Each structure stands twice: as structure tokens, then as C-alpha cells.
Amino acid sequence: MNPLERVGARTNAFFEYAGGLTQLLGSSIGFLFRARIRIGEAISQAYLLGYQSLPITLLTSLFTGMVIALESAVNAVQYGLGNIVGGAVAYTSARELGPMLTGIVVAGRAGSAIAAEIGSMVVTDQVEALRSMGIEPARYLVVPRLLALVVMLPLLTIFADVISIIGGAWVAKIFAHIGYSDFMQSARTTISMGDVEKGLIKTVVFAAIIALVGSFQGLRTRGGAAGVGKSTTGAVVVSMMLIFISNFALSVLLYGSSG
């Protein structure tokens, strides 16, 4: 295959992937609007994909907030700017790092689980059996996972923001002797509820990316156990790439005009 054919094949594969993902999104939204939802399965997936991701999300956010505070507190105090440390931690957590890190962590854990589970169902012909019974895989498999993550990821992000600020306050107190009241006052005056809400808007988009990419990768699995492994890896890689890209795009849309 010459270079031009290779470029053409990859371009065709890209648009085929994008088209399939868009079609899956449209089908899922259609089932959601028609209220054709398996509520029990959605609650089960909320526990498996959301609640069970809480420990690693909190751990990641805790140390992220601690690192931000450690990097900023000592130097800020030296220059007489200790009163901005709490605001710096809260600002970066609520607007950027909280939503994005939560999305990345959940993509690694939940996105891979979705792809592996659905991929295993494909290679064992369970998905084909669903189709033979007139059951649409998008409704049966994708919608409950999509709904679960759209609900749970913003909640995980709220916990992540809080624990990040608490960790930052503790580090600022230990290493820079900044009082808890001063830290929290700085945080309150720096961020607004609008900042938090915009961060949560991002997580809804990230949740949709994780659920749809994981499901799509699973549904297109071929080649037995090796194919399941490739689908799982692909789900994580593609989800993370799209999260970074969409994070930038959403930052431009949400903060571009207001700074």
C-alpha cells in the first residue's frame, strides 16, 4: 500500500468511526427522550461505574490539591501573597483539574470496564442473540451506562473538588502556616457558583464520551479474547483523547469571553 492509499484508508476509517459513534449517540438520545430506559440496570451501572470509582477519584483529587497547595503556598508566603493560595487551589480544582482528572480516572476504570463487558458479549454472540429477539443493543446495553455516568460523574466531581480543597488547606497549614479560615476565605472570594456549574457542565460531556466510546468499542469487537483486549485499550485511549480535546473546546466556549 503506497502512502496515498494509506492516508486514504486512515481517513476513511476515521470518518467511519466518527459516523458510527454519532449514530450510537443519536440512537441513545432517542431512547432517552422516549423514556425507554431500564431503570434497574441504570441504577446497577451507577453503582458499578460511579460509586466504585469514588475511592480512586478521591485519592487522585486529594493529592492533586495537596501538590497545588505545596507548589504555591511556600513561594506565595515569601512574597506576602499567602491570602491567594486558597483561591488558587479552589480555582484550578473547580474549573479545570477537578472535572478533567475525574473524567480521566473514570475513563480508565469505567470506560475499560464497559468496553470489556460489551466486547465479551459480542464475541460470545450474546449481542447477536439480543438482535435476534428484536432487542436493540443501544437501548439494552448503552443507554443504562450512559445515564448512569451522566448522573454519577458530576457527583464524583463535586466530591473531588471538595477533597482537593481540603487537602490543599491541610498542606498550606502544615508547610506555609496559612490558617484554615484564611484559606477558605480566599477560596470563597475567588470562585463563584458559576465556576462550579461550568465545571459540572464539562463532566456531563465527559460522561457521554466515556459511555459512548466504551460501548462503541465493545460493540465493534472482533477476534475473540484478543479483540476484547484491543477494544478495551482503544476505549481508554480514544476516551482520554476526546476528553482533552473537548476540555479545551468547552473552556473556550464557557470561559473564553469571561476569562
C-alpha positions as CSV (number, residue, x, y, z in Angstrom):
1,M,0.0,0.0,0.0
2,N,1.5,3.3,-1.1
3,P,1.5,6.4,1.2
4,L,-1.5,8.0,-0.5
5,E,-3.6,4.8,-0.2
6,R,-2.6,4.6,3.5
7,V,-3.7,8.2,4.1
8,G,-7.0,7.4,2.3
9,A,-7.6,4.3,4.3
10,R,-7.0,6.0,7.6
11,T,-9.2,9.0,6.6
12,N,-11.9,6.6,5.7
13,A,-11.5,4.7,9.0
14,F,-11.7,8.0,10.9
15,F,-15.0,9.0,9.3
16,E,-16.4,5.6,9.6
17,Y,-15.6,5.6,13.4
18,A,-16.9,9.1,13.8
19,G,-20.1,8.2,11.9
20,G,-20.7,5.1,13.9
21,L,-20.2,6.9,17.2
22,T,-22.5,9.7,16.1
23,Q,-25.2,7.2,15.1
24,L,-24.9,5.5,18.5
25,L,-25.3,8.8,20.2
26,G,-28.4,9.6,18.2
27,S,-29.9,6.2,18.9
28,S,-29.2,6.5,22.7
29,I,-30.7,10.0,22.9
30,G,-33.7,8.8,21.0
31,F,-34.3,6.1,23.6
32,L,-33.7,8.5,26.5
33,F,-36.3,11.0,25.1
34,R,-38.8,8.2,24.6
35,A,-38.2,7.1,28.2
36,R,-37.3,3.7,27.1
37,I,-34.9,3.2,29.9
38,R,-34.0,0.1,32.0
39,I,-34.1,2.0,35.4
40,G,-32.9,-1.0,37.4
41,E,-29.9,-1.6,35.2
42,A,-29.1,2.1,35.2
43,I,-29.0,2.1,39.0
44,S,-26.8,-1.0,39.0
45,Q,-24.4,0.6,36.5
46,A,-24.4,3.8,38.6
47,Y,-23.1,1.7,41.5
48,L,-20.6,-0.2,39.4
49,L,-19.3,2.6,37.3
50,G,-19.8,5.6,39.6
51,Y,-19.8,4.7,43.2
52,Q,-17.0,2.2,42.9
53,S,-14.9,4.8,41.2
54,L,-15.2,7.1,44.2
55,P,-12.1,5.9,46.2
56,I,-9.6,6.3,43.3
57,T,-11.2,9.7,42.3
58,L,-10.9,11.0,45.9
59,L,-7.3,9.8,46.2
60,T,-6.3,11.4,42.9
61,S,-8.0,14.7,43.8
62,L,-6.6,14.8,47.3
63,F,-3.0,14.6,46.2
64,T,-3.6,16.9,43.3
65,G,-4.9,19.6,45.7
66,M,-2.0,18.9,48.0
67,V,0.5,19.3,45.2
68,I,-1.0,22.6,44.0
69,A,-1.0,24.0,47.5
70,L,2.6,22.8,48.2
71,E,3.9,24.3,45.0
72,S,2.1,27.7,45.5
73,A,1.9,28.2,49.3
74,V,5.6,28.5,50.3
75,N,6.5,30.9,47.5
76,A,3.3,32.9,48.0
77,V,4.0,33.4,51.6
78,Q,7.6,34.6,50.8
79,Y,6.2,37.3,48.6
80,G,3.4,38.2,51.0
81,L,0.7,36.6,48.9
82,G,-0.4,33.8,51.2
83,N,-4.0,35.1,51.0
84,I,-4.3,33.8,47.4
85,V,-3.3,30.2,48.0
86,G,-6.8,29.0,48.9
87,G,-8.2,30.7,45.8
88,A,-5.6,29.2,43.5
89,V,-6.4,25.7,44.7
90,A,-10.2,26.2,44.5
91,Y,-9.9,27.9,41.1
92,T,-7.9,25.2,39.4
93,S,-9.9,22.4,41.1
94,A,-13.4,23.7,40.3
95,R,-12.8,25.0,36.7
96,E,-10.2,22.6,35.3
97,L,-8.5,19.8,37.3
98,G,-11.5,18.6,39.2
99,P,-13.6,17.8,36.1
100,M,-10.8,16.7,33.9
101,L,-9.0,14.4,36.3
102,T,-12.3,12.9,37.4
103,G,-13.1,12.2,33.7
104,I,-9.7,10.7,33.1
105,V,-9.8,8.5,36.1
106,V,-13.3,7.3,35.3
107,A,-12.4,6.8,31.6
108,G,-9.5,4.5,32.7
109,R,-11.7,2.5,35.1
110,A,-15.3,2.6,33.9
111,G,-14.6,3.1,30.2
112,S,-12.4,0.0,30.0
113,A,-15.0,-2.0,32.0
114,I,-17.8,-1.0,29.6
115,A,-15.7,-2.0,26.5
116,A,-14.6,-5.3,28.1
117,E,-18.1,-6.3,29.2
118,I,-19.8,-5.5,25.9
119,G,-16.9,-6.8,23.9
120,S,-17.2,-10.1,25.7
121,M,-20.9,-10.2,25.0
122,V,-20.2,-9.7,21.3
123,V,-17.6,-12.4,20.9
124,T,-19.8,-14.9,22.7
125,D,-22.7,-14.0,20.4
126,Q,-24.9,-12.6,23.2
127,V,-25.4,-9.3,21.4
128,E,-26.4,-11.2,18.2
129,A,-28.9,-13.1,20.3
130,L,-30.4,-9.8,21.5
131,R,-30.8,-8.6,17.9
132,S,-32.4,-11.9,17.0
133,M,-35.0,-11.3,19.7
134,G,-35.8,-7.9,18.4
135,I,-33.9,-6.1,21.3
136,E,-31.9,-3.1,20.2
137,P,-28.4,-3.2,21.8
138,A,-28.2,0.5,22.1
139,R,-31.3,0.5,24.4
140,Y,-30.4,-2.6,26.3
141,L,-26.7,-2.0,26.8
142,V,-25.7,1.6,26.0
143,V,-28.5,3.7,27.5
144,P,-28.2,2.4,31.1
145,R,-24.5,3.1,31.1
146,L,-24.8,6.5,29.5
147,L,-27.5,7.6,32.0
148,A,-25.5,6.2,34.9
149,L,-22.4,8.1,34.0
150,V,-24.2,11.3,33.2
151,V,-25.6,11.3,36.7
152,M,-22.6,10.0,38.6
153,L,-19.7,11.8,37.0
154,P,-20.9,15.3,38.2
155,L,-21.4,13.9,41.7
156,L,-17.9,12.4,41.7
157,T,-16.6,15.8,40.5
158,I,-18.2,17.6,43.4
159,F,-16.6,15.2,45.9
160,A,-13.3,15.6,44.0
161,D,-13.4,19.4,44.3
162,V,-14.2,19.3,48.0
163,I,-11.5,16.8,48.9
164,S,-9.0,18.7,46.7
165,I,-9.6,21.9,48.6
166,I,-9.5,20.1,52.0
167,G,-6.1,18.5,51.1
168,G,-4.8,21.9,49.9
169,A,-5.8,23.6,53.1
170,W,-4.1,20.9,55.2
171,V,-0.8,21.2,53.2
172,A,-1.0,25.1,53.3
173,K,-1.4,24.9,57.1
174,I,1.5,22.4,57.6
175,F,4.1,23.8,55.2
176,A,3.2,27.5,55.0
177,H,1.3,28.1,58.2
178,I,-1.7,29.5,56.4
179,G,-4.7,29.3,58.7
180,Y,-7.7,27.3,57.6
181,S,-10.0,30.3,57.9
182,D,-7.8,32.4,55.7
183,F,-7.5,29.6,53.1
184,M,-11.2,29.0,53.0
185,Q,-12.0,32.8,52.8
186,S,-9.6,33.0,49.9
187,A,-11.4,30.1,48.2
188,R,-14.8,31.6,48.7
189,T,-13.9,35.0,47.3
190,T,-12.1,33.6,44.3
191,I,-14.6,31.2,42.8
192,S,-18.3,31.5,42.3
193,M,-21.1,29.0,41.9
194,G,-20.9,29.8,38.2
195,D,-17.4,28.4,38.1
196,V,-18.5,25.2,39.7
197,E,-21.6,24.9,37.4
198,K,-19.4,25.3,34.3
199,G,-17.1,22.6,35.6
200,L,-20.0,20.3,36.1
201,I,-21.2,21.0,32.5
202,K,-17.9,19.7,31.3
203,T,-18.4,16.4,33.3
204,V,-21.7,15.8,31.5
205,V,-19.9,15.9,28.2
206,F,-17.0,13.7,29.5
207,A,-19.5,11.2,30.9
208,A,-21.2,10.9,27.4
209,I,-17.8,10.4,25.8
210,I,-16.8,7.7,28.2
211,A,-20.0,5.8,28.0
212,L,-20.4,6.1,24.2
213,V,-16.8,5.3,23.3
214,G,-16.6,2.4,25.7
215,S,-19.9,1.0,24.3
216,F,-19.0,1.6,20.7
217,Q,-15.6,-0.1,21.1
218,G,-17.3,-3.0,22.7
219,L,-19.9,-3.4,20.0
220,R,-17.3,-3.4,17.2
221,T,-15.1,-6.1,18.9
222,R,-13.9,-8.8,16.7
223,G,-11.4,-11.6,17.1
224,G,-12.2,-13.3,20.4
225,A,-10.2,-12.6,23.6
226,A,-7.5,-10.7,21.8
227,G,-10.2,-8.5,20.2
228,V,-11.6,-7.7,23.6
229,G,-8.2,-6.6,24.8
230,K,-7.8,-4.3,21.8
231,S,-11.3,-2.8,22.3
232,T,-10.6,-2.2,25.9
233,T,-7.3,-0.4,25.2
234,G,-8.9,1.6,22.4
235,A,-11.7,2.7,24.6
236,V,-9.4,4.2,27.1
237,V,-7.1,5.8,24.6
238,V,-9.9,7.3,22.5
239,S,-11.9,8.5,25.6
240,M,-8.9,10.3,27.0
241,M,-8.0,11.9,23.7
242,L,-11.6,13.2,23.3
243,I,-11.7,14.3,26.9
244,F,-8.6,16.5,26.4
245,I,-9.9,17.9,23.1
246,S,-13.4,18.6,24.5
247,N,-12.0,20.1,27.6
248,F,-10.2,22.7,25.6
249,A,-13.2,23.3,23.4
250,L,-15.5,23.7,26.4
251,S,-13.1,26.0,28.1
252,V,-13.1,28.3,25.1
253,L,-16.9,28.2,25.0
254,L,-17.5,28.6,28.7
255,Y,-14.6,30.9,29.7
256,G,-13.3,32.4,26.5
257,S,-15.3,35.6,26.8
258,S,-15.1,36.0,30.5
259,G,-11.6,34.8,31.3
